[in-house]
């Protein structure tokens, strides 16, 4: 397996191929994901390909668990309310 470093999908022949793949196969999904600050074409495509079929998740919160994330907890006495920000499982 070769590790490929791409600074931007718009640079070089690999970037052009990625842009073409996105425009042909996943234009709506990637366009929506790219609206998130810091998410570019490569990250959006990677996320989409990792999830495969996003409709198999009952709730959007289920995606975090699939990716190995879980909601944080804040202990306060006897209660442990669930927080909204996911963190990596250790």
C-alpha positions as CSV (number, residue, x, y, z in Angstrom):
1,X,0.0,0.0,0.0
2,X,1.3,3.4,-1.0
3,X,0.6,6.5,1.0
4,X,-0.3,9.4,-1.2
5,X,-0.1,13.0,0.0
6,X,-2.3,15.5,-1.7
7,X,-2.3,19.1,-0.4
8,X,-5.3,20.1,-2.5
9,X,-7.5,18.1,-4.9
10,X,-7.0,20.9,-7.5
11,X,-3.2,20.2,-7.7
12,X,-1.7,17.7,-10.0
13,X,-3.1,14.7,-11.9
14,X,-4.4,12.9,-8.8
15,X,-6.4,16.0,-7.8
16,X,-8.0,16.3,-11.2
17,X,-9.0,12.7,-11.1
18,X,-10.6,13.1,-7.7
19,X,-12.5,16.2,-8.8
20,X,-13.8,14.3,-11.9
21,X,-14.9,11.3,-9.7
22,X,-16.7,13.6,-7.4
23,X,-18.5,15.5,-10.2
24,X,-19.5,12.2,-11.8
25,X,-20.5,10.0,-8.9
26,X,-21.2,12.1,-5.8
27,X,-21.8,15.7,-6.7
28,X,-24.7,16.5,-4.2
29,X,-23.2,14.8,-1.2
30,X,-19.8,16.3,-1.6
31,X,-21.1,19.7,-2.3
32,X,-23.1,19.6,1.0
33,X,-20.2,18.3,3.0
34,X,-17.9,21.0,1.6
35,X,-20.1,23.7,3.1
36,X,-18.6,22.7,6.5
37,X,-15.6,24.9,7.3
38,X,-12.4,23.0,6.8
39,X,-13.9,20.2,4.7
40,X,-12.6,20.0,1.1
41,X,-13.2,17.7,-1.8
42,X,-10.9,15.0,-0.6
43,X,-12.2,14.9,3.0
44,X,-15.8,14.9,1.8
45,X,-15.2,12.1,-0.7
46,X,-13.3,10.0,2.0
47,X,-16.2,10.5,4.4
48,X,-18.8,9.5,1.8
49,X,-16.8,6.4,0.7
50,X,-16.2,5.3,4.3
51,X,-20.0,5.4,5.1
52,X,-20.9,3.7,1.8
53,X,-24.7,3.9,2.2
54,X,-25.6,6.6,4.7
55,X,-29.3,5.6,4.7
56,X,-28.4,2.4,6.7
57,X,-28.0,4.6,9.8
58,X,-31.2,5.2,11.7
59,X,-30.1,8.5,13.2
60,X,-27.2,10.8,12.3
61,X,-25.7,10.2,15.8
62,X,-25.2,6.5,14.8
63,X,-22.5,7.6,12.3
64,X,-20.2,8.6,15.1
65,X,-20.3,5.2,16.7
66,X,-19.6,3.6,13.3
67,X,-16.5,5.8,13.0
68,X,-15.3,4.9,16.5
69,X,-16.5,8.0,18.3
70,X,-18.8,8.2,21.3
71,X,-20.4,11.1,23.2
72,X,-18.5,12.5,26.1
73,X,-19.8,12.4,29.6
74,X,-19.7,14.9,32.4
75,X,-19.8,13.4,35.9
76,X,-21.6,15.5,38.4
77,X,-22.4,13.7,41.6
78,X,-24.7,10.8,40.8
79,X,-25.6,11.9,37.3
80,X,-23.6,11.6,34.1
81,X,-25.3,13.7,31.4
82,X,-24.4,12.9,27.9
83,X,-22.6,15.7,26.0
84,X,-23.1,16.4,22.3
85,X,-19.4,16.5,21.2
86,X,-18.0,13.2,20.2
87,X,-14.6,12.0,21.4
88,X,-12.3,9.2,20.2
89,X,-12.7,6.0,22.1
90,X,-9.5,5.0,23.9
